[in-house]
Amino acid sequence: MLRSRFGTVISLCVIVFLVQTVDASDWPQFRGPGGSGISEAKNLPVTWSETENVAWKTAMPGYGASSPIALDGKLYVTCYSGYGMGRNQGRMEDLTFHVVCVDSQTGKILWGKKIKPILPESKKVRDHGYAAQTPVTDGEHLYVFLGKTGVFKFDLNGNQIWQTSVGTKVHGWGSGTSPILYKDLLIVNASVESQTLVALDRATGKVKWRAGDIKESWNTPLITTTQNGRRELVLAMKGKVLGFEPDAGRLLWSSDTDIRWYMTPSLVAARGVVYALGGRSGTAALAVRTGGSGDVTATHRLWTSTKGSNVSSPVILNGYLYWMHEQRGIAFCARAATGEIVYEQRLPGARQVYASALLADGRLYYLDRTGKTFVLAAKPKFEQLACNTLDDRSTFNASPIVCDGALILRSDENMYCIKK
């Protein structure tokens, strides 16, 4: 079922908006530059296995669903250990967080920082554990969000500069939103911890503004630009897509989603339009034109669709949206202007997909939780190029990234560098 409000075709291109002082080849935050899930890298591998195109494999000091980030040949990632790992839960008082720096060329762990959590944490976090938030860097410092334990700023050698609380509540699904940077602000979706969107002064960690009533939202905020040049901070929550003024946190507009579930996938944007996925049944995707004021459901919501995903985030290229369904092993392509499904293809052998889509070198990389990576041509005609498997007994929840011409994959137990 598809409901289209506007019949005009919108010419779309990807907007990449960087606030970090990092090189274009780095991967500074969740889903890379601008949060788009897109890399400009070329000559990436299409096929690999345990014995082909694996440059290195490094055991991690703990589990985690967070994705690595990359800066100047180093990878930064978070983990947890001591409790909630596999079938043996252990003792909560032994729970430990880790911030880890890895050499991207050799896989050697250069340093690790241990952090004792503020307890009690949730007794059992389903599916993805206690380290699901991806760090962010401005090129000089590292910023890490660890739920009720707080937000941390480190230098690039792992020395802590400050720690700030954004709330004390916990949830059975854990805390999975990643921080982003905007100008001098560090912005955190603390829906679980305090039902707020919080902007911190990244120099001091002090709160600059808060926006309240952020409910059942597990997605990372996105900075986008309207067609008249206004910058907006957008995120999705149960029932709503919201647009904020990022400098002061003032709510600019809201749109109903008609999605009845919590919102996990992060949004993507192009040419002043944001696209959101979510939900398990009924309406599961929508497009909203930015730049509005107040309730824009009737004026700026362009379309809704019953085809979506409840976990993994999409990418957008040349007017087409691409994504994987998190349970059914189905790859989708849709026209971004109308939501019309161009293809809906089940991938043989695909299991649950929690990792977000990666677009690089004209190809789509979809990683399932068993370690299979399906490589498709990034075009509106279905073409599978490869299915690659790694012999890893643990779970792959983290999204793949690109670093120095290589793919970096992370499971609960290991990190891999995939390179020709």
N, C-alpha and C positions, 0 to 999 in steps of 0.2 A: 504493500500500500504506500502511495506517495501523494503528498499534497503540495502543490506548487502555488505560491502566491504571485510570483512575478514571472512572466514568460520571456523577458529579455535575457539575452546571453551576456554574461559578464566576462570580460577578458581578465584572466587571472594570472598573476605571477607571484612568486614567493617573496615575502618581505623578510629580510634578515636585519634585525635591529640589535646592535651590539652596544652594551653599556660597559663591558669590561675592556681594559687595556691589555688585550692579549692578541697574539698573532692569529691570522685567519686559519692557520693549519692546526690550531689547538682545539680542544673540546672542553670548554670552560664550565659547563653546567649540564643539568639534565636535558637530554636531547640535543646537546651541542649548541652552536652559535644561534642565538635568538630563540632557542627552544623548538626548532623546526624539525629536528630529526633528519636533517639533510647535510651531507658532506660534499665538498668540492673535490675530494681526492680522486685520483685516477689510478688505473692499473691495480685495483684491489683483487684479491683472489676470488674465484668463482667456486672452486672445488677445494676441499680439504678433508682430512681424516686424522687419526692419531699418528699416522706415519707420513702424511703429506701436508706440506705448507703450514705446519705448526712450528713457529720459530722458538717458542718456549712455553712452558706450563709451570705455574708456580702455585704451591699450596698456600691458601689463605689462613690466617690465625683464627678465623671464625667464620660463621655463616653470614649471609647478607643478601638482600634483594636490591640494594643500591647499585647504581651504575658507577663505573669509574669515570673520572674526568681526567683530561690530559693537558699538561702545560710544560713547555720547554723540555720535552723528552722524559717527563715523569708522569706517573699515574697516581691518582689519589682516590681512595675508596674507604668505605666504612664497613665494619664487621661487628658481630657480637659473639661471645663465647660464654661457657659456664652454665648456661641454663637455656632450655627450650630448643636444643639441637637434636633433631631426629626423635627417635622413640624414647630415649632416656632424657627426661626433662631436667633432671638434676635439681639443685637447690637455687631458689631465686636469689639468695644472698651471694651466690657465686657469679651472677650475671655481670659481664664486663663488656664495655664498648671498646672498639679499636678504631683508630684512624691510621691508615697505612699508606706509605709512599713506596712506589715500585718503579724501578728503572725500566723504561719502555723498550729499551734495546735488548736487555739481558734477562729481564724478569726478576732480578735480584731485589729483595725487600731492603730499601735504604734506611727506613726508620719506621717505627710503630709507636703510637701513643695510646696508652690505656686510660680509660675513663670509667670511674665507678658511677653507675646510674643512681638516680634518686628513686628509691623504692617506697612502696611497692609498685611494680609495673603490672600490666595486665598478666593474669596467670597463664594464659595461653593465647598467643597471637596466631591466628589461622593463616596458613599458606606461606607467609613471607617473613615472619620473625620480627626482630627488634632493631634491625638496621636497614630500613628500606628507603631512607632519604639520601638522595645524591648530593654531594657537596657542590660548592660553587667557588670560583676563584676570580679575583680581579687582576691577576697577574703578579700580585705582590703578597697576597694573603689567601688563606683558605678559610671558608665559612662552612660550618657543619651544624645541621639541625638534628637533635636526638630526642624529639618528643618532649615529655615532661622533664627530662634531665636538662633540656635547654638548648640554646643556640650558642655556638662557640666560634671564636675567631682565633686562628693560629697563624704564625708565620710559616714559611715554606719549609722550615726545619722541624716543625711540630711543636714549637713553643707556644703555649696558650697566652693570648692577649686579654680576652675577656670572655665571660659567660653570662648569659641573660635568660631568664625564664619568660616563656610566652604562654604559660598555663600549666595546670597540674593534673588534668583529667587524662584517662586512658580509655582504650576501646579494644574490643576483641579482635578487630581487624588491624589493630596497630595504628601507627602513624606513618603515612607514606608520602607526604608532600615534600618537595624539594625547594630550598630557598632560591631566590633570584636576586640579581642586582639591578638597581636603577639609579643613575646619578650617584648621590652619596648615601643611598638607602639600601638596606638588605630587607627584602620583603618575604614574609613567611605566612603561608596558609596554616594557621593554627586552629583549624576547625575542630579537631579532636581535643586539643588541649584546653581551649577556651572559647570555642565557637567565634573566633575573631580572625581577621586578616590584619597582620601586624607589620609595620614598617619600623626598622631599627636604624639608628645612625650607625653606619658601618665603622666609623672611627671609634665610637665609644660603647656601642651596644645599647644605648638608651632608646626608649620608645619615642618615635617621632609622631606616629599616628596609629590609631586602631579603627577598624571598621567591624561592627558587631553583627550578630545574627547570621553567621556563616555556618550552615548546618549540613552535615553529611556530605562533605566535600573532601575528596582524596586526590584532587588534581593539583598540579603545579601551576601557579599563575603565569600569565603570558602578557608581555608588553607588546602592543601593536600600535599602528598608526592609521588614523582615519584618512579618508580620501582628501579631506581639507587640511591634513597635516597635524591634527591633534593627537597627542599620545594618550593611550588608554591602557589601563590594567584590567585584564579580563580573567574571569575564572567561572567555573560552573559549580553549582551545588544542587541539592535535591530540589527539582522543580524550576530552577532559575539559571539563566546565564546573566552575569552581572558585569557592568563596566564601571570602573572607578577612575577618578583623577589620580594618577600615581604620586604626584607631589604632596598631596594633602589627604588622600584617602576618601575624598567626597564621592558618594555614589552618584554616578551620572545617569545611568539607565539600567533597566532590567527587562528581560524577556522571559516569558514562560517557555519551558521546554516541552511540556506534556509527557516528560519522562518520569515515571513513578518511583524510580530507584535513586540511590545515592549516585554521585558522579565521581568516577575514577579516572577515565582517560583525560589527558591534557588536551587543551584546545590547540588548533592551528589556525593561521590567518593568512589571507592574501587579498590585496587590493581592497582593504577596508571591510572585509567580511571575515567573521570568525565561524569556525566549524566545530561542533561538539558531538561526541559520541557518548552513549551511556545506556543503561537499562538492560533488562533481561527479556522483556516482552513488550508488545505495543510499540509506541514511539521510541526510537533508539538513536536518532541522529537529527541534527538540525543545523541551519545556517542563519546567522544574524548579521545584518549590516551594522557596523559600528557608527559612532558619531551622533547617536540619538540623545533624547532627554526624557526622563521619566519611564513609564511603562511603554515599551516600544514593540510589544508583541504584535499589535495590529499593523504597525507601519514598517518595521525593520526586520521582522522574522520572514525570511525568504522562502524557506521550505522546511518540512519535516519528513522523516522517513522511518519505516519500521526496520530498516537494515542498519545495524551498528555493531558495537562491541561494548562489553561491560568493564574491561580492564585495559586492553592495549590501545595506544594512541595512534592516530593516522599520520600520513604525510600528504602533502599536496604538491602537484607538479603540472604545469601547463594546463590548468583548468580541470584536473582530475584529482579526486581523493582516492587514496589507497590505504587499506587496513586489513587486519585479520580478526576474525571472530575469536573470542578468548576460549570458547568451549568446543565449537563445532569443526575446527580445522578448515574453515572456509576463508578464502581470500576474496576481497571485494575491490572493485573499482567503480566509482560513481562520478558522474558529471557534477562538478562543484557548483555550477550555476543553477542546477535544477534538482539535484539529488537523485536523478535517474541512474539506476544501476546499469553499468556497462557490462560487467561480468561478475559472476558469483560462482567461484570454482572451489570445490573441495580438494584439498591436497592429500593424497594418499599417505597414510602413516602419521599425519600431523596430530598431535595431542593438544593439551591446553597451551594457550599462548598468552602469557602475561607481559612479555617484553614488548615494547613499542616498536613500530616499524622504523627501519633505517633505509634511507635512500642515498645511494652513492654510486657514482660511475655508471649511471644509466640502469641501475639494478635496485631491486627491492630485496632487503634481507629480513626474513621473518624467522625468529628463534623461538622454538617451543620449549616447554619446561623439561623435556627429556634430553635436550642438547642437540636436537635436529635443527639445522638452519636451512630453510627453503629459500632459494634464490630465484627471483622472477624478473623478467624484463619490465622495466618501468615504462610501460606504454599501455594504452587502453585496449589492448588485445592480449588475452592471457597467453603467456609463454613461460613455462618453468624451465630454468636453465640448469638447476642442480638441487640435490638434497644431500646435505653433509651431516655426518654424525660423529660425535665425540664420545669416547668411552669414559663416561663420568657417572658415577653412581649417585651423585647428588642432584639437586634441582637447579635449573636455570630460570631465575625470575628477573634478573637484571637485563636492561636493554643493551644491545651491542653498540659500541662506539668506534670511531676511527681515530687513529693516532699514527702520524708519520708513515702513511701509506700502508698501514696494517689495520686489520679488524681486531678489536679487543673484546673478548667474551668473558663473562664472569659467572661461575656457578656458585653454589653454597660453599664448595670446598676448594675450588681452583680458579685461577685466572689464566687465560690463554691469549697468546699473540698469534694471529693467523696472517701469514704473509707469504707472498710468492718467493 
